[in-house]
């Protein structure tokens, strides 16, 4: 049992991977369900290669070319197992389920790589692709989306994210835990069942590394916390604030890269999801659903989006940086009806972003969509 709301139980898949159920009622018995598929023992061929010009690690995972790609709805591997239709989740129903990815970019069983210093290939610096990749299924309903969930179910997902972050942070091979959701074929989704993923990286990703460096410089220059100052400045300006609750503030950043992009911060800074208290988690469930529905309301239908949790990396003992500010980055690749924001020459070639919509206009449109959605649903924060 995690909290008064969620019960956790663990089982094993036929190839040894872990499956974890987060249930809203006790004693579901789902973890006892047997995976009857004839699967070979799980293994991964991932490796990490170092880019010296950017001082970044690149993951090579060629085995992922064979992963399941847009199967028919009646063959989705994320549905519950029912009758002769056997899937990645052996139970015949579930609330929220998490399992180790069958085609992971990173895995604790990554294959060994040759020793460094090959005289015939001096440009090659590599290490094993060690880490962990998990799939998070938000509901057993194949036709739903996260925006369709009840606040109760959204809270269960939040508990799953926090639980997995804490457990992965404790693994010595993992330096940073990244929960995220891709939605829409435009993003690259290969399974339509409502789900997200969690990556446990063996390094701090470039975005997090740059953010921590910016925070260090800000602290040395001002003596203040960068994350706190950014949130305070946006709340004072108010022009780009989309939602302001008791515990959370969502705003379009002043230098937004995407046409429609929101950052969601707790008003009391914490470094990661496990550090959120009960009141913060409860309000997060409602605010997050509001934001997702507002994004859909922008274009009167489901939009492609990426929902990315920015959390603190951990040190060798598994402890996060208390100065880091947990926040969500939510953005869609759409810039207008039937028009996508492409990352073309400037963005992809130089990482220099050019936005097509003023952040203040985007914030106003999001506020309008959010309020119209609340009126339709009779909701209030």
C-alpha positions as CSV (number, residue, x, y, z in Angstrom):
1,X,0.0,0.0,0.0
2,X,1.4,3.4,-1.0
3,X,-1.2,5.8,0.5
4,X,-4.8,5.6,1.6
5,X,-5.7,5.7,-2.0
6,X,-3.4,3.3,-3.9
7,X,-2.3,-0.3,-3.4
8,X,0.8,-1.6,-5.2
9,X,1.6,-5.2,-6.1
10,X,4.3,-6.8,-8.3
11,X,4.4,-9.7,-10.7
12,X,6.7,-11.1,-13.4
13,X,6.3,-11.5,-17.2
14,X,7.2,-14.6,-19.0
15,X,10.7,-13.3,-19.9
16,X,11.5,-12.1,-16.4
17,X,10.5,-8.4,-16.7
18,X,8.7,-6.8,-13.9
19,X,5.0,-5.7,-14.0
20,X,3.6,-3.5,-11.3
21,X,-0.1,-2.8,-10.6
22,X,-1.3,0.4,-8.9
23,X,-4.9,-0.4,-7.7
24,X,-7.6,1.8,-6.3
25,X,-9.0,-1.1,-4.2
26,X,-7.1,-3.5,-2.0
27,X,-6.5,-7.2,-2.7
28,X,-7.1,-7.1,-6.4
29,X,-5.0,-10.3,-6.9
30,X,-3.8,-9.0,-10.3
31,X,-0.1,-9.5,-9.6
32,X,-0.8,-13.3,-9.4
33,X,-2.0,-13.5,-13.0
34,X,0.4,-15.6,-15.1
35,X,2.0,-14.5,-18.4
36,X,1.5,-17.6,-20.6
37,X,3.3,-16.2,-23.6
38,X,6.4,-18.2,-24.9
39,X,8.9,-15.4,-24.6
40,X,12.6,-15.7,-24.8
41,X,14.7,-14.4,-21.9
42,X,14.9,-10.6,-21.9
43,X,18.1,-8.9,-23.1
44,X,19.1,-5.5,-24.6
45,X,21.8,-4.5,-27.0
46,X,21.9,-0.8,-26.1
47,X,25.1,1.2,-25.9
48,X,26.1,4.8,-25.2
49,X,28.4,6.8,-27.5
50,X,30.0,10.1,-26.5
51,X,29.8,13.1,-28.7
52,X,33.0,15.1,-27.9
53,X,31.9,18.3,-29.7
54,X,28.8,18.7,-27.5
55,X,30.1,16.6,-24.6
56,X,26.9,14.6,-24.6
57,X,26.0,10.9,-24.6
58,X,23.9,9.4,-27.5
59,X,22.0,6.2,-27.0
60,X,22.2,3.5,-29.7
61,X,19.4,1.0,-29.5
62,X,19.2,-0.7,-32.9
63,X,17.0,-3.6,-31.5
64,X,14.2,-1.1,-31.2
65,X,13.7,-1.2,-35.0
66,X,11.7,-4.4,-34.4
67,X,9.3,-2.9,-31.8
68,X,5.5,-3.2,-32.3
69,X,4.3,-0.5,-34.7
70,X,0.7,0.7,-34.9
71,X,-1.0,-2.6,-34.5
72,X,-4.8,-3.0,-35.0
73,X,-6.9,-2.0,-32.0
74,X,-7.7,-5.7,-31.3
75,X,-4.0,-6.6,-31.1
76,X,-2.7,-3.8,-28.8
77,X,-0.1,-5.2,-26.4
78,X,-1.1,-2.7,-23.7
79,X,-4.7,-3.9,-23.2
80,X,-5.5,-6.4,-20.5
81,X,-5.1,-10.1,-21.2
82,X,-8.5,-11.6,-21.9
83,X,-9.2,-15.1,-23.1
84,X,-6.7,-16.2,-25.8
85,X,-5.6,-12.6,-26.4
86,X,-2.4,-12.4,-24.4
87,X,-0.7,-9.0,-23.9
88,X,2.1,-7.3,-21.9
89,X,-0.3,-7.1,-18.9
90,X,-1.4,-10.6,-17.7
91,X,-4.3,-9.4,-15.6
92,X,-7.8,-9.3,-17.1
93,X,-8.2,-5.7,-16.0
94,X,-6.2,-3.0,-14.2
95,X,-6.4,0.6,-12.9
96,X,-2.8,1.7,-13.6
97,X,-0.1,-0.8,-14.7
98,X,3.7,-0.3,-15.2
99,X,6.1,-2.7,-16.8
100,X,9.6,-2.9,-18.1
101,X,9.7,-2.0,-21.8
102,X,10.1,-5.1,-24.0
103,X,12.1,-2.9,-26.5
104,X,14.0,-0.5,-24.1
105,X,16.4,2.2,-25.1
106,X,18.2,1.4,-21.8
107,X,18.1,-1.7,-19.6
108,X,19.8,-3.1,-16.5
109,X,20.8,-6.1,-18.6
110,X,22.6,-4.1,-21.4
111,X,25.2,-6.0,-23.3
112,X,28.8,-5.4,-22.6
113,X,30.8,-3.2,-25.0
114,X,34.4,-3.4,-26.1
115,X,37.0,-1.8,-23.9
116,X,37.7,1.9,-24.7
117,X,40.9,2.9,-26.6
118,X,40.6,0.9,-29.8
119,X,43.6,2.1,-31.9
120,X,41.7,1.4,-35.1
121,X,38.8,3.6,-34.1
122,X,40.1,6.4,-31.9
123,X,36.9,8.5,-32.4
124,X,34.8,5.9,-30.7
125,X,34.1,6.4,-26.9
126,X,31.4,4.1,-25.6
127,X,29.9,2.4,-22.6
128,X,27.1,0.0,-21.9
129,X,23.5,1.3,-22.3
130,X,22.6,0.7,-18.7
131,X,19.5,2.2,-17.3
132,X,15.8,1.3,-17.1
133,X,12.8,2.0,-19.4
134,X,9.2,1.4,-18.2
135,X,5.8,1.8,-19.8
136,X,3.0,3.3,-17.7
137,X,-0.6,2.4,-18.8
138,X,-3.0,5.0,-17.5
139,X,-6.2,2.9,-17.9
140,X,-7.3,-0.4,-19.3
141,X,-9.7,1.5,-21.7
142,X,-8.0,1.4,-25.1
143,X,-10.1,4.2,-26.6
144,X,-9.5,6.7,-23.7
145,X,-6.9,9.4,-23.2
146,X,-5.3,10.9,-20.2
147,X,-7.7,13.9,-20.5
148,X,-10.6,11.4,-20.2
149,X,-9.5,10.2,-16.8
150,X,-11.2,11.1,-13.5
151,X,-9.3,13.1,-10.9
152,X,-9.2,9.9,-8.9
153,X,-7.4,8.0,-11.7
154,X,-5.1,10.9,-12.5
155,X,-4.1,10.8,-8.8
156,X,-3.3,7.1,-9.1
157,X,-1.0,7.9,-12.1
158,X,0.7,10.6,-10.0
159,X,1.3,8.0,-7.2
160,X,2.7,5.6,-9.8
161,X,5.1,8.3,-11.2
162,X,6.3,9.2,-7.6
163,X,6.7,5.5,-6.6
164,X,8.7,4.7,-9.7
165,X,10.9,7.8,-9.4
166,X,11.8,6.9,-5.9
167,X,12.6,3.3,-6.7
168,X,14.6,4.1,-9.8
169,X,16.5,6.9,-8.0
170,X,17.7,4.2,-5.6
171,X,19.3,2.1,-8.3
172,X,23.1,2.8,-8.4
173,X,23.2,2.8,-12.2
174,X,20.6,5.5,-12.6
175,X,21.3,9.3,-12.4
176,X,18.1,10.8,-13.6
177,X,14.4,9.7,-13.8
178,X,12.2,11.1,-16.6
179,X,8.5,10.4,-16.7
180,X,6.8,11.6,-19.9
181,X,4.0,11.0,-22.3
182,X,3.9,11.2,-26.1
183,X,0.5,11.5,-27.7
184,X,-0.3,11.4,-31.4
185,X,1.2,9.8,-34.4
186,X,2.6,13.3,-35.3
187,X,4.8,12.9,-32.2
188,X,5.9,9.4,-33.2
189,X,3.5,7.3,-31.1
190,X,3.5,3.6,-32.2
191,X,0.8,2.4,-29.8
192,X,-2.5,4.2,-29.4
193,X,-3.5,2.9,-26.0
194,X,-3.2,5.7,-23.4
195,X,0.2,5.3,-21.9
196,X,3.4,7.1,-21.0
197,X,7.0,6.1,-20.3
198,X,9.6,6.5,-17.6
199,X,13.3,6.6,-18.5
200,X,16.0,6.0,-15.9
201,X,19.1,7.5,-17.5
202,X,22.7,6.7,-16.4
203,X,23.5,10.3,-16.9
204,X,21.8,13.7,-16.5
205,X,20.3,14.6,-19.9
206,X,21.5,17.8,-21.6
207,X,18.4,19.8,-20.8
208,X,18.7,19.1,-17.1
209,X,22.4,19.7,-17.1
210,X,22.0,23.1,-18.7
211,X,19.2,24.0,-16.3
212,X,21.4,23.1,-13.3
213,X,24.3,25.1,-14.7
214,X,22.0,28.2,-15.2
215,X,20.7,27.8,-11.7
216,X,24.3,27.6,-10.3
217,X,25.3,30.8,-12.1
218,X,22.1,32.6,-11.0
219,X,22.7,31.6,-7.3
220,X,26.3,32.9,-7.5
221,X,25.2,36.2,-9.1
222,X,22.1,36.9,-6.9
223,X,22.2,34.5,-3.9
224,X,18.7,33.4,-4.9
225,X,17.1,30.2,-6.4
226,X,16.5,30.5,-10.2
227,X,13.4,28.3,-10.2
228,X,11.8,30.3,-7.4
229,X,12.6,33.6,-9.1
230,X,11.2,32.4,-12.5
231,X,7.9,31.4,-10.9
232,X,7.7,34.6,-8.9
233,X,8.3,36.7,-12.0
234,X,5.7,35.0,-14.1
235,X,3.1,35.3,-11.2
236,X,3.9,39.0,-10.8
237,X,3.6,39.7,-14.5
238,X,0.4,37.5,-14.7
239,X,0.1,38.0,-18.5
240,X,1.1,34.5,-19.3
241,X,-0.4,32.7,-16.3
242,X,-2.9,30.0,-17.5
243,X,-3.8,28.5,-14.1
244,X,-3.1,29.6,-10.6
245,X,-4.2,27.4,-7.8
246,X,-3.4,27.1,-4.1
247,X,-0.4,24.8,-4.8
248,X,0.4,25.0,-8.5
249,X,1.0,27.7,-11.1
250,X,0.9,27.1,-14.9
251,X,2.2,29.6,-17.4
252,X,3.4,30.0,-20.9
253,X,7.1,30.9,-20.5
254,X,8.1,34.3,-21.7
255,X,10.6,32.8,-24.1
256,X,8.4,29.8,-25.2
257,X,9.9,27.7,-27.9
258,X,6.7,26.0,-29.0
259,X,3.7,27.9,-30.2
260,X,1.6,26.4,-27.4
261,X,3.8,25.5,-24.4
262,X,3.0,25.5,-20.7
263,X,5.3,25.0,-17.6
264,X,3.6,23.9,-14.4
265,X,5.4,24.5,-11.1
266,X,4.4,23.8,-7.5
267,X,4.4,27.1,-5.6
268,X,6.4,25.5,-2.9
269,X,9.6,24.2,-4.6
270,X,10.4,20.5,-4.4
271,X,13.1,18.6,-6.4
272,X,11.0,15.7,-7.6
273,X,7.7,13.9,-7.6
274,X,8.3,11.8,-4.5
275,X,8.8,15.1,-2.6
276,X,5.2,16.3,-3.3
277,X,2.9,16.3,-0.2
278,X,-0.6,15.0,-0.2
279,X,-2.2,18.4,-0.9
280,X,0.1,19.1,-3.8
281,X,-0.6,15.8,-5.4
282,X,-4.4,16.2,-5.0
283,X,-4.4,19.6,-6.7
284,X,-2.0,18.4,-9.4
285,X,-4.5,15.8,-10.5
286,X,-7.1,18.5,-11.2
287,X,-4.8,21.1,-12.7
288,X,-3.2,18.6,-15.0
289,X,-6.5,17.4,-16.4
290,X,-7.5,21.1,-16.9
291,X,-4.4,21.7,-18.9
292,X,-4.8,18.7,-21.1
293,X,-8.4,19.5,-21.8
294,X,-7.5,23.1,-22.6
295,X,-4.9,21.9,-25.2
296,X,-7.6,19.7,-26.8
297,X,-9.9,22.7,-26.7
298,X,-7.5,24.9,-28.7
299,X,-8.3,22.9,-31.9
300,X,-11.6,21.3,-30.9
301,X,-10.2,17.8,-30.8
302,X,-7.3,15.6,-29.7
303,X,-3.9,17.3,-30.3
304,X,-0.5,15.7,-30.4
305,X,1.5,16.7,-27.3
306,X,4.6,15.8,-25.2
307,X,4.2,16.0,-21.4
308,X,7.7,16.0,-19.8
309,X,8.5,16.0,-16.1
310,X,11.7,17.8,-15.3
311,X,13.1,16.4,-12.0
312,X,16.4,16.7,-10.2
313,X,19.1,14.2,-10.9
314,X,20.4,12.2,-7.9
315,X,23.9,11.9,-6.4
316,X,25.7,8.6,-5.8
317,X,23.6,8.0,-2.7
318,X,20.3,8.5,-4.6
319,X,19.5,11.9,-3.1
320,X,18.1,14.7,-5.3
321,X,19.4,18.3,-5.4
322,X,17.2,20.3,-3.0
323,X,17.8,23.4,-5.0
324,X,16.3,22.0,-8.2
325,X,12.7,22.9,-9.0
326,X,10.4,20.1,-10.2
327,X,8.2,21.2,-13.1
328,X,6.2,19.9,-16.0
329,X,6.7,21.0,-19.6
330,X,3.6,20.5,-21.7
331,X,3.6,21.4,-25.4
332,X,1.9,20.5,-28.6
333,X,3.5,20.4,-32.1
334,X,0.5,22.1,-33.6
335,X,0.7,25.8,-34.4
336,X,-2.7,26.1,-36.1
337,X,-5.5,23.9,-37.4
338,X,-3.9,21.3,-39.8
339,X,-0.5,23.0,-39.3
340,X,2.4,21.6,-37.4
341,X,5.5,23.3,-36.0
342,X,8.4,21.6,-37.7
343,X,11.9,21.6,-36.3
344,X,13.6,22.7,-39.4
345,X,17.0,24.2,-40.2
346,X,17.4,26.7,-37.4
347,X,15.9,24.4,-34.6
348,X,17.3,21.1,-35.8
349,X,20.6,22.4,-37.2
350,X,21.5,25.0,-34.7
351,X,19.2,24.5,-31.7
352,X,18.2,28.1,-32.2
353,X,14.4,28.3,-31.8
354,X,12.0,30.5,-33.7
355,X,8.4,30.7,-32.4
356,X,5.4,31.5,-34.6
357,X,3.1,32.7,-31.8
358,X,3.6,35.4,-29.1
359,X,3.5,33.6,-25.7
360,X,1.1,36.2,-24.4
361,X,-1.4,35.3,-27.2
362,X,-0.9,31.6,-26.6
363,X,-1.6,32.1,-22.9
364,X,-4.8,34.0,-23.6
365,X,-6.1,31.3,-26.0
366,X,-5.2,28.6,-23.5
367,X,-7.1,30.5,-20.7
368,X,-10.1,30.8,-23.0
369,X,-10.1,27.1,-23.9
370,X,-9.6,26.1,-20.2
371,X,-12.5,28.3,-19.0
372,X,-14.8,27.0,-21.8
373,X,-13.9,23.4,-20.8
374,X,-14.7,24.1,-17.2
375,X,-18.0,25.6,-18.1
376,X,-19.0,22.6,-20.2
377,X,-18.0,20.2,-17.4
378,X,-19.3,22.4,-14.5
379,X,-15.9,22.2,-12.9
380,X,-13.9,24.6,-10.9
381,X,-10.4,24.3,-9.5
